[in-house]
Structures are given as structure tokens and as C-alpha cells.
């Protein structure tokens, strides 16, 4: 608000106070005015960015596209975070090997970042950005989706984070032929078999 705008608001308050001094409900009127001014003069609190938005912002700074939250990847990350918290141990194979956990993901590529001890996602993200391998995963070329989860160990109270990031589904060319011998697009792909 400009200086002139502040002067105008101040003048309005002074005039309001002068008028209200003559009435017995001065305190109530002043309280109402203060609440009104607080609501309309103070900017609303900024909405906290989601983990996918924070990752997308980092990716954008480095020339990569945004990622969106994927429910399947969230489930994979949540299962991993819970397994680590239950065992109070960080590791990619605590539940089962990563390749087994994403075998049915139908993605060209996928990667996982893990963290332990960070109480917020922002702190875990900062840790990953500072680590070459984790940073490479965050900047995976053509990644389109991400899943993030955390779980707290009931034994130690440590927080365990898991992030799974994946690229797009593989592009497969249809290989079915119609009655005229020409290729037609697949309507259903089952184990690389076009139906």
C-alpha cells in the first residue's frame, strides 16, 4: 500500500474513532473496524507448495519439465517409507528390491530417493539436491510423475522419506494388421502384444 493509501486509512480510522466516541459501543465498533482492516489490508498467507511443486520448481531451474503427483508412485513410496520406519532402517531393499517394486509400473525409467531424519519434505529435498546421485534422480530427463511419502519410526521417532520418480509410459507402435493387410493402431496392449 502506498504512503498516501496509509494516510487515507489512518484518516478513516481517526474519523471513525471521533464518531464512535460519542456512542457507548465505542470498543465494539473499534474492534469491528480492526477486524475489517486486518482481513482486507493484510495479504493472505501463501499456500504452501506441494512436494511435486517444489520438485517441479527445481527441475524448471535446470531445464527439465514439471512432474505431477501420481497415486501409484505415492503408494510405492508409502510402502517403502513404512517399511523403513517399521525396521528403523534406511535402504532401497528394506521392503524388497526397487526393481521388483516398480516392475509393473510401465515406465521407461524410474528412480528412488530416500532420506532419514528430516522432519519436513523441504529438508529432505535440500539433502537430495546436495547429493550428486539423488540430484540426478530429481533431474531425470523426461520424468513426468512422482510419488512422495514419509513415515515415523515408532521406536526411534525418526522420519523416513521415500520419493519415486518415473518417466513416461513406453511408446509402443501398433503391430496389428487389418483385413486389408495395413497396420492399424492398437486398442489394447498386453505384454507387448497388440490386440
FIKOLZA-1660 file (N, C-alpha, C; in steps of 0.1 Angstrom, whole numbers, plus 5000, padded with zeros to 4 digits):
% residues 195
   i   px   py   pz ch aa at
   1 5008 4988 5000  A  X  N
   1 5000 5000 5000  A  X CA
   1 5009 5012 5000  A  X  C
   2 5005 5022 4992  A  X  N
   2 5014 5034 4992  A  X CA
   2 5012 5042 5004  A  X  C
   3 5021 5052 5006  A  X  N
   3 5021 5061 5017  A  X CA
   3 5008 5069 5018  A  X  C
   4 5004 5073 5006  A  X  N
   4 4991 5080 5005  A  X CA
   4 4979 5071 5010  A  X  C
   5 4980 5058 5006  A  X  N
   5 4970 5049 5010  A  X CA
   5 4969 5047 5025  A  X  C
   6 4981 5047 5031  A  X  N
   6 4982 5045 5046  A  X CA
   6 4975 5058 5052  A  X  C
   7 4978 5070 5046  A  X  N
   7 4973 5082 5052  A  X CA
   7 4957 5082 5051  A  X  C
   8 4952 5077 5040  A  X  N
   8 4938 5076 5038  A  X CA
   8 4931 5067 5048  A  X  C
   9 4938 5055 5050  A  X  N
   9 4933 5046 5060  A  X CA
   9 4933 5052 5074  A  X  C
  10 4944 5058 5077  A  X  N
  10 4946 5065 5090  A  X CA
  10 4935 5075 5093  A  X  C
  11 4932 5083 5082  A  X  N
  11 4922 5094 5083  A  X CA
  11 4908 5087 5086  A  X  C
  12 4906 5076 5079  A  X  N
  12 4893 5069 5081  A  X CA
  12 4892 5064 5095  A  X  C
  13 4903 5058 5101  A  X  N
  13 4902 5053 5114  A  X CA
  13 4900 5065 5124  A  X  C
  14 4907 5076 5122  A  X  N
  14 4905 5088 5131  A  X CA
  14 4891 5093 5131  A  X  C
  15 4885 5094 5119  A  X  N
  15 4872 5098 5118  A  X CA
  15 4862 5089 5124  A  X  C
  16 4864 5076 5122  A  X  N
  16 4856 5066 5128  A  X CA
  16 4856 5067 5144  A  X  C
  17 4869 5068 5149  A  X  N
  17 4870 5070 5163  A  X CA
  17 4863 5082 5169  A  X  C
  18 4864 5093 5162  A  X  N
  18 4857 5106 5166  A  X CA
  18 4842 5103 5167  A  X  C
  19 4836 5097 5156  A  X  N
  19 4822 5094 5156  A  X CA
  19 4818 5085 5167  A  X  C
  20 4826 5074 5169  A  X  N
  20 4822 5064 5179  A  X CA
  20 4824 5068 5193  A  X  C
  21 4832 5078 5196  A  X  N
  21 4834 5083 5210  A  X CA
  21 4821 5088 5216  A  X  C
  22 4813 5093 5208  A  X  N
  22 4800 5098 5213  A  X CA
  22 4790 5087 5216  A  X  C
  23 4793 5075 5212  A  X  N
  23 4784 5064 5215  A  X CA
  23 4789 5054 5225  A  X  C
  24 4781 5047 5232  A  X  N
  24 4786 5038 5243  A  X CA
  24 4793 5025 5237  A  X  C
  25 4790 5021 5225  A  X  N
  25 4796 5009 5219  A  X CA
  25 4809 5012 5212  A  X  C
  26 4817 5021 5217  A  X  N
  26 4829 5025 5210  A  X CA
  26 4839 5013 5209  A  X  C
  27 4841 5006 5219  A  X  N
  27 4851 4995 5219  A  X CA
  27 4846 4984 5209  A  X  C
  28 4833 4981 5209  A  X  N
  28 4828 4971 5199  A  X CA
  28 4830 4976 5185  A  X  C
  29 4828 4988 5182  A  X  N
  29 4829 4994 5169  A  X CA
  29 4844 4994 5165  A  X  C
  30 4853 4998 5174  A  X  N
  30 4867 4998 5171  A  X CA
  30 4872 4984 5168  A  X  C
  31 4867 4974 5176  A  X  N
  31 4871 4960 5174  A  X CA
  31 4866 4955 5160  A  X  C
  32 4854 4959 5156  A  X  N
  32 4849 4956 5143  A  X CA
  32 4858 4962 5132  A  X  C
  33 4861 4974 5133  A  X  N
  33 4870 4981 5124  A  X CA
  33 4883 4975 5123  A  X  C
  34 4889 4971 5134  A  X  N
  34 4902 4965 5134  A  X CA
  34 4902 4952 5127  A  X  C
  35 4891 4944 5129  A  X  N
  35 4890 4931 5123  A  X CA
  35 4888 4933 5108  A  X  C
  36 4880 4942 5104  A  X  N
  36 4878 4945 5090  A  X CA
  36 4891 4949 5083  A  X  C
  37 4898 4958 5089  A  X  N
  37 4911 4963 5083  A  X CA
  37 4921 4951 5083  A  X  C
  38 4922 4943 5093  A  X  N
  38 4931 4931 5093  A  X CA
  38 4928 4922 5081  A  X  C
  39 4915 4919 5079  A  X  N
  39 4911 4910 5069  A  X CA
  39 4914 4915 5055  A  X  C
  40 4912 4928 5053  A  X  N
  40 4913 4933 5039  A  X CA
  40 4927 4940 5037  A  X  C
  41 4934 4944 5047  A  X  N
  41 4947 4951 5045  A  X CA
  41 4959 4941 5045  A  X  C
  42 4958 4930 5052  A  X  N
  42 4969 4920 5053  A  X CA
  42 4968 4910 5042  A  X  C
  43 4979 4907 5035  A  X  N
  43 4978 4897 5024  A  X CA
  43 4975 4884 5030  A  X  C
  44 4968 4875 5023  A  X  N
  44 4965 4862 5029  A  X CA
  44 4978 4854 5029  A  X  C
  45 4979 4845 5038  A  X  N
  45 4991 4836 5039  A  X CA
  45 4992 4828 5027  A  X  C
  46 5004 4827 5022  A  X  N
  46 5007 4820 5010  A  X CA
  46 5004 4805 5012  A  X  C
  47 4999 4798 5002  A  X  N
  47 4996 4784 5003  A  X CA
  47 5010 4777 5001  A  X  C
  48 5012 4768 5010  A  X  N
  48 5025 4760 5009  A  X CA
  48 5025 4752 4997  A  X  C
  49 5037 4752 4990  A  X  N
  49 5038 4744 4978  A  X CA
  49 5039 4729 4982  A  X  C
  50 5033 4721 4973  A  X  N
  50 5033 4706 4975  A  X CA
  50 5047 4701 4971  A  X  C
  51 5050 4689 4976  A  X  N
  51 5063 4683 4972  A  X CA
  51 5065 4683 4957  A  X  C
  52 5055 4679 4949  A  X  N
  52 5056 4678 4935  A  X CA
  52 5059 4692 4929  A  X  C
  53 5053 4703 4935  A  X  N
  53 5056 4716 4930  A  X CA
  53 5070 4721 4933  A  X  C
  54 5075 4717 4945  A  X  N
  54 5089 4720 4949  A  X CA
  54 5098 4713 4939  A  X  C
  55 5096 4700 4937  A  X  N
  55 5105 4693 4927  A  X CA
  55 5104 4699 4913  A  X  C
  56 5092 4702 4909  A  X  N
  56 5090 4708 4896  A  X CA
  56 5097 4721 4895  A  X  C
  57 5097 4729 4905  A  X  N
  57 5104 4742 4905  A  X CA
  57 5119 4740 4904  A  X  C
  58 5125 4730 4911  A  X  N
  58 5139 4727 4910  A  X CA
  58 5142 4722 4896  A  X  C
  59 5133 4714 4890  A  X  N
  59 5136 4708 4877  A  X CA
  59 5135 4720 4866  A  X  C
  60 5126 4729 4868  A  X  N
  60 5124 4740 4859  A  X CA
  60 5137 4749 4859  A  X  C
  61 5143 4751 4870  A  X  N
  61 5155 4759 4871  A  X CA
  61 5167 4752 4864  A  X  C
  62 5166 4739 4861  A  X  N
  62 5176 4732 4854  A  X CA
  62 5172 4727 4841  A  X  C
  63 5161 4733 4835  A  X  N
  63 5157 4730 4821  A  X CA
  63 5149 4717 4819  A  X  C
  64 5144 4712 4830  A  X  N
  64 5135 4700 4829  A  X CA
  64 5121 4703 4831  A  X  C
  65 5112 4694 4826  A  X  N
  65 5098 4697 4828  A  X CA
  65 5092 4694 4842  A  X  C
  66 5080 4698 4844  A  X  N
  66 5074 4695 4857  A  X CA
  66 5069 4681 4858  A  X  C
  67 5067 4677 4871  A  X  N
  67 5062 4664 4874  A  X CA
  67 5049 4666 4882  A  X  C
  68 5040 4656 4881  A  X  N
  68 5028 4657 4888  A  X CA
  68 5027 4645 4898  A  X  C
  69 5020 4646 4908  A  X  N
  69 5018 4636 4918  A  X CA
  69 5010 4624 4912  A  X  C
  70 5016 4612 4913  A  X  N
  70 5010 4600 4908  A  X CA
  70 5005 4591 4919  A  X  C
  71 4993 4587 4920  A  X  N
  71 4988 4578 4931  A  X CA
  71 4995 4565 4932  A  X  C
  72 4999 4559 4920  A  X  N
  72 5006 4546 4921  A  X CA
  72 5020 4548 4927  A  X  C
  73 5027 4559 4922  A  X  N
  73 5040 4561 4928  A  X CA
  73 5039 4565 4943  A  X  C
  74 5029 4572 4947  A  X  N
  74 5027 4576 4961  A  X CA
  74 5025 4563 4969  A  X  C
  75 5018 4553 4964  A  X  N
  75 5016 4540 4971  A  X CA
  75 5029 4533 4972  A  X  C
  76 5037 4533 4961  A  X  N
  76 5050 4526 4962  A  X CA
  76 5059 4533 4972  A  X  C
  77 5059 4546 4972  A  X  N
  77 5068 4554 4982  A  X CA
  77 5063 4552 4996  A  X  C
  78 5050 4551 4998  A  X  N
  78 5044 4550 5011  A  X CA
  78 5048 4536 5017  A  X  C
  79 5047 4526 5009  A  X  N
  79 5050 4512 5013  A  X CA
  79 5065 4512 5017  A  X  C
  80 5074 4518 5010  A  X  N
  80 5088 4519 5013  A  X CA
  80 5091 4526 5026  A  X  C
  81 5084 4538 5027  A  X  N
  81 5087 4546 5039  A  X CA
  81 5082 4539 5051  A  X  C
  82 5070 4532 5051  A  X  N
  82 5065 4525 5062  A  X CA
  82 5074 4513 5066  A  X  C
  83 5079 4506 5056  A  X  N
  83 5088 4495 5058  A  X CA
  83 5101 4500 5065  A  X  C
  84 5107 4511 5061  A  X  N
  84 5119 4516 5067  A  X CA
  84 5116 4521 5081  A  X  C
  85 5105 4527 5083  A  X  N
  85 5101 4532 5097  A  X CA
  85 5099 4520 5106  A  X  C
  86 5092 4509 5101  A  X  N
  86 5090 4498 5110  A  X CA
  86 5103 4491 5114  A  X  C
  87 5112 4491 5105  A  X  N
  87 5125 4484 5108  A  X CA
  87 5135 4494 5114  A  X  C
  88 5132 4507 5113  A  X  N
  88 5141 4517 5118  A  X CA
  88 5154 4516 5110  A  X  C
  89 5153 4514 5097  A  X  N
  89 5165 4512 5089  A  X CA
  89 5162 4518 5075  A  X  C
  90 5172 4526 5070  A  X  N
  90 5170 4532 5056  A  X CA
  90 5177 4523 5046  A  X  C
  91 5171 4520 5035  A  X  N
  91 5177 4512 5025  A  X CA
  91 5167 4509 5014  A  X  C
  92 5172 4508 5001  A  X  N
  92 5164 4506 4990  A  X CA
  92 5158 4492 4990  A  X  C
  93 5164 4482 4997  A  X  N
  93 5159 4469 4997  A  X CA
  93 5152 4464 5010  A  X  C
  94 5149 4474 5018  A  X  N
  94 5143 4470 5031  A  X CA
  94 5130 4463 5029  A  X  C
  95 5122 4467 5020  A  X  N
  95 5109 4460 5017  A  X CA
  95 5112 4449 5007  A  X  C
  96 5116 4453 4996  A  X  N
  96 5121 4443 4985  A  X CA
  96 5129 4452 4975  A  X  C
  97 5137 4446 4967  A  X  N
  97 5145 4455 4958  A  X CA
  97 5136 4464 4949  A  X  C
  98 5142 4476 4947  A  X  N
  98 5134 4487 4940  A  X CA
  98 5129 4482 4926  A  X  C
  99 5138 4474 4919  A  X  N
  99 5133 4469 4906  A  X CA
  99 5121 4460 4907  A  X  C
 100 5120 4453 4918  A  X  N
 100 5108 4445 4920  A  X CA
 100 5095 4453 4923  A  X  C
 101 5098 4464 4931  A  X  N
 101 5087 4473 4935  A  X CA
 101 5081 4481 4923  A  X  C
 102 5089 4483 4913  A  X  N
 102 5084 4491 4901  A  X CA
 102 5083 4483 4889  A  X  C
 103 5084 4470 4890  A  X  N
 103 5083 4461 4878  A  X CA
 103 5071 4463 4870  A  X  C
 104 5059 4465 4876  A  X  N
 104 5047 4467 4869  A  X CA
 104 5043 4481 4867  A  X  C
 105 5052 4490 4868  A  X  N
 105 5050 4504 4867  A  X CA
 105 5047 4509 4853  A  X  C
 106 5052 4502 4843  A  X  N
 106 5050 4505 4829  A  X CA
 106 5056 4519 4826  A  X  C
 107 5069 4521 4830  A  X  N
 107 5076 4533 4828  A  X CA
 107 5089 4530 4820  A  X  C
 108 5093 4540 4812  A  X  N
 108 5106 4538 4805  A  X CA
 108 5118 4538 4815  A  X  C
 109 5116 4546 4826  A  X  N
 109 5127 4547 4836  A  X CA
 109 5120 4551 4849  A  X  C
 110 5127 4547 4860  A  X  N
 110 5122 4551 4873  A  X CA
 110 5134 4551 4883  A  X  C
 111 5133 4560 4893  A  X  N
 111 5144 4561 4903  A  X CA
 111 5138 4564 4917  A  X  C
 112 5146 4562 4927  A  X  N
 112 5141 4564 4941  A  X CA
 112 5151 4571 4949  A  X  C
 113 5146 4581 4957  A  X  N
 113 5155 4588 4966  A  X CA
 113 5149 4585 4980  A  X  C
 114 5158 4583 4990  A  X  N
 114 5154 4580 5003  A  X CA
 114 5161 4590 5013  A  X  C
 115 5155 4593 5024  A  X  N
 115 5161 4602 5034  A  X CA
 115 5157 4597 5048  A  X  C
 116 5165 4601 5057  A  X  N
 116 5162 4597 5071  A  X CA
 116 5165 4609 5080  A  X  C
 117 5156 4612 5090  A  X  N
 117 5159 4622 5100  A  X CA
 117 5154 4636 5097  A  X  C
 118 5150 4639 5085  A  X  N
 118 5145 4652 5081  A  X CA
 118 5130 4653 5085  A  X  C
 119 5126 4663 5093  A  X  N
 119 5113 4664 5098  A  X CA
 119 5103 4671 5087  A  X  C
 120 5108 4677 5077  A  X  N
 120 5100 4683 5066  A  X CA
 120 5105 4678 5053  A  X  C
 121 5096 4679 5043  A  X  N
 121 5100 4675 5030  A  X CA
 121 5110 4684 5024  A  X  C
 122 5109 4697 5027  A  X  N
 122 5119 4707 5022  A  X CA
 122 5133 4703 5026  A  X  C
 123 5134 4699 5039  A  X  N
 123 5148 4695 5043  A  X CA
 123 5153 4682 5036  A  X  C
 124 5144 4673 5034  A  X  N
 124 5148 4661 5026  A  X CA
 124 5152 4665 5012  A  X  C
 125 5144 4673 5006  A  X  N
 125 5147 4678 4992  A  X CA
 125 5161 4685 4992  A  X  C
 126 5163 4693 5002  A  X  N
 126 5176 4700 5002  A  X CA
 126 5188 4690 5003  A  X  C
 127 5186 4679 5011  A  X  N
 127 5196 4669 5012  A  X CA
 127 5198 4662 4999  A  X  C
 128 5187 4659 4992  A  X  N
 128 5188 4652 4979  A  X CA
 128 5195 4661 4968  A  X  C
 129 5192 4674 4969  A  X  N
 129 5198 4684 4959  A  X CA
 129 5213 4684 4961  A  X  C
 130 5217 4683 4974  A  X  N
 130 5232 4684 4977  A  X CA
 130 5239 4671 4974  A  X  C
 131 5232 4660 4970  A  X  N
 131 5239 4647 4967  A  X CA
 131 5238 4645 4952  A  X  C
 132 5250 4642 4946  A  X  N
 132 5250 4640 4932  A  X CA
 132 5241 4630 4926  A  X  C
 133 5240 4618 4932  A  X  N
 133 5231 4608 4927  A  X CA
 133 5217 4611 4928  A  X  C
 134 5213 4616 4940  A  X  N
 134 5199 4620 4943  A  X CA
 134 5195 4632 4934  A  X  C
 135 5204 4641 4932  A  X  N
 135 5201 4652 4923  A  X CA
 135 5199 4648 4909  A  X  C
 136 5207 4638 4904  A  X  N
 136 5205 4632 4891  A  X CA
 136 5191 4626 4890  A  X  C
 137 5186 4619 4900  A  X  N
 137 5173 4614 4900  A  X CA
 137 5162 4625 4899  A  X  C
 138 5164 4635 4907  A  X  N
 138 5154 4646 4907  A  X CA
 138 5153 4653 4893  A  X  C
 139 5165 4653 4886  A  X  N
 139 5165 4659 4873  A  X CA
 139 5164 4649 4861  A  X  C
 140 5159 4637 4864  A  X  N
 140 5157 4627 4854  A  X CA
 140 5150 4633 4842  A  X  C
 141 5157 4631 4830  A  X  N
 141 5151 4636 4818  A  X CA
 141 5138 4629 4814  A  X  C
 142 5129 4637 4811  A  X  N
 142 5115 4633 4807  A  X CA
 142 5107 4627 4818  A  X  C
 143 5111 4629 4830  A  X  N
 143 5102 4624 4842  A  X CA
 143 5089 4632 4841  A  X  C
 144 5079 4625 4844  A  X  N
 144 5065 4632 4843  A  X CA
 144 5057 4630 4856  A  X  C
 145 5061 4621 4864  A  X  N
 145 5053 4618 4876  A  X CA
 145 5062 4615 4888  A  X  C
 146 5056 4617 4900  A  X  N
 146 5064 4615 4912  A  X CA
 146 5055 4610 4923  A  X  C
 147 5060 4603 4932  A  X  N
 147 5053 4599 4945  A  X CA
 147 5062 4602 4956  A  X  C
 148 5056 4607 4967  A  X  N
 148 5064 4611 4979  A  X CA
 148 5057 4606 4991  A  X  C
 149 5064 4601 5001  A  X  N
 149 5057 4597 5013  A  X CA
 149 5067 4597 5024  A  X  C
 150 5062 4598 5037  A  X  N
 150 5071 4597 5048  A  X CA
 150 5064 4589 5059  A  X  C
 151 5072 4583 5068  A  X  N
 151 5066 4576 5079  A  X CA
 151 5076 4578 5091  A  X  C
 152 5070 4578 5103  A  X  N
 152 5078 4580 5115  A  X CA
 152 5080 4566 5122  A  X  C
 153 5092 4564 5126  A  X  N
 153 5095 4551 5133  A  X CA
 153 5089 4552 5147  A  X  C
 154 5081 4541 5151  A  X  N
 154 5076 4541 5164  A  X CA
 154 5086 4539 5175  A  X  C
 155 5098 4533 5171  A  X  N
 155 5109 4530 5181  A  X CA
 155 5117 4543 5184  A  X  C
 156 5123 4549 5173  A  X  N
 156 5132 4560 5175  A  X CA
 156 5126 4573 5172  A  X  C
 157 5114 4574 5166  A  X  N
 157 5108 4587 5163  A  X CA
 157 5114 4593 5150  A  X  C
 158 5124 4587 5144  A  X  N
 158 5129 4592 5131  A  X CA
 158 5119 4592 5120  A  X  C
 159 5120 4602 5112  A  X  N
 159 5111 4602 5100  A  X CA
 159 5119 4597 5088  A  X  C
 160 5113 4588 5080  A  X  N
 160 5119 4582 5068  A  X CA
 160 5111 4587 5056  A  X  C
 161 5118 4592 5046  A  X  N
 161 5112 4597 5034  A  X CA
 161 5115 4588 5022  A  X  C
 162 5106 4586 5013  A  X  N
 162 5108 4579 5001  A  X CA
 162 5102 4587 4989  A  X  C
 163 5109 4588 4978  A  X  N
 163 5104 4595 4966  A  X CA
 163 5107 4586 4955  A  X  C
 164 5097 4584 4947  A  X  N
 164 5098 4576 4934  A  X CA
 164 5094 4585 4923  A  X  C
 165 5103 4586 4913  A  X  N
 165 5101 4595 4902  A  X CA
 165 5102 4586 4889  A  X  C
 166 5093 4589 4880  A  X  N
 166 5093 4580 4868  A  X CA
 166 5091 4588 4855  A  X  C
 167 5096 4582 4844  A  X  N
 167 5093 4588 4831  A  X CA
 167 5080 4584 4825  A  X  C
 168 5078 4587 4813  A  X  N
 168 5065 4584 4807  A  X CA
 168 5064 4569 4804  A  X  C
 169 5052 4565 4801  A  X  N
 169 5050 4551 4797  A  X CA
 169 5057 4549 4784  A  X  C
 170 5062 4537 4781  A  X  N
 170 5069 4534 4769  A  X CA
 170 5059 4537 4757  A  X  C
 171 5065 4542 4746  A  X  N
 171 5058 4544 4734  A  X CA
 171 5059 4531 4725  A  X  C
 172 5048 4525 4723  A  X  N
 172 5049 4513 4715  A  X CA
 172 5041 4515 4702  A  X  C
 173 5047 4510 4692  A  X  N
 173 5040 4511 4679  A  X CA
 173 5031 4499 4677  A  X  C
 174 5019 4501 4672  A  X  N
 174 5010 4491 4670  A  X CA
 174 5015 4481 4659  A  X  C
 175 5012 4468 4661  A  X  N
 175 5017 4458 4651  A  X CA
 175 5006 4449 4646  A  X  C
 176 4994 4453 4649  A  X  N
 176 4983 4445 4644  A  X CA
 176 4980 4449 4629  A  X  C
 177 4975 4440 4622  A  X  N
 177 4972 4442 4608  A  X CA
 177 4957 4440 4606  A  X  C
 178 4951 4448 4598  A  X  N
 178 4937 4447 4595  A  X CA
 178 4935 4437 4583  A  X  C
 179 4922 4435 4579  A  X  N
 179 4919 4426 4568  A  X CA
 179 4925 4430 4555  A  X  C
 180 4928 4443 4553  A  X  N
 180 4934 4448 4541  A  X CA
 180 4950 4447 4542  A  X  C
 181 4955 4441 4552  A  X  N
 181 4970 4440 4554  A  X CA
 181 4977 4452 4559  A  X  C
 182 4970 4463 4561  A  X  N
 182 4976 4476 4566  A  X CA
 182 4976 4475 4581  A  X  C
 183 4986 4482 4586  A  X  N
 183 4987 4483 4601  A  X CA
 183 4976 4492 4606  A  X  C
 184 4970 4488 4617  A  X  N
 184 4960 4496 4624  A  X CA
 184 4965 4498 4638  A  X  C
 185 4960 4509 4645  A  X  N
 185 4965 4512 4658  A  X CA
 185 4960 4502 4668  A  X  C
 186 4968 4500 4679  A  X  N
 186 4964 4491 4689  A  X CA
 186 4953 4497 4698  A  X  C
 187 4943 4488 4701  A  X  N
 187 4933 4492 4711  A  X CA
 187 4936 4488 4725  A  X  C
 188 4944 4477 4725  A  X  N
 188 4948 4471 4738  A  X CA
 188 4962 4465 4737  A  X  C
 189 4971 4469 4746  A  X  N
 189 4985 4463 4746  A  X CA
 189 4986 4454 4758  A  X  C
 190 4989 4441 4755  A  X  N
 190 4990 4431 4766  A  X CA
 190 5004 4424 4764  A  X  C
 191 5013 4427 4773  A  X  N
 191 5027 4421 4772  A  X CA
 191 5033 4422 4759  A  X  C
 192 5033 4434 4754  A  X  N
 192 5039 4437 4740  A  X CA
 192 5031 4431 4729  A  X  C
 193 5019 4426 4731  A  X  N
 193 5011 4420 4721  A  X CA
 193 5000 4430 4718  A  X  C
 194 4999 4434 4706  A  X  N
 194 4989 4444 4702  A  X CA
 194 4976 4437 4698  A  X  C
 195 4965 4440 4705  A  X  N
 195 4952 4434 4702  A  X CA
 195 4942 4445 4696  A  X  C
% end
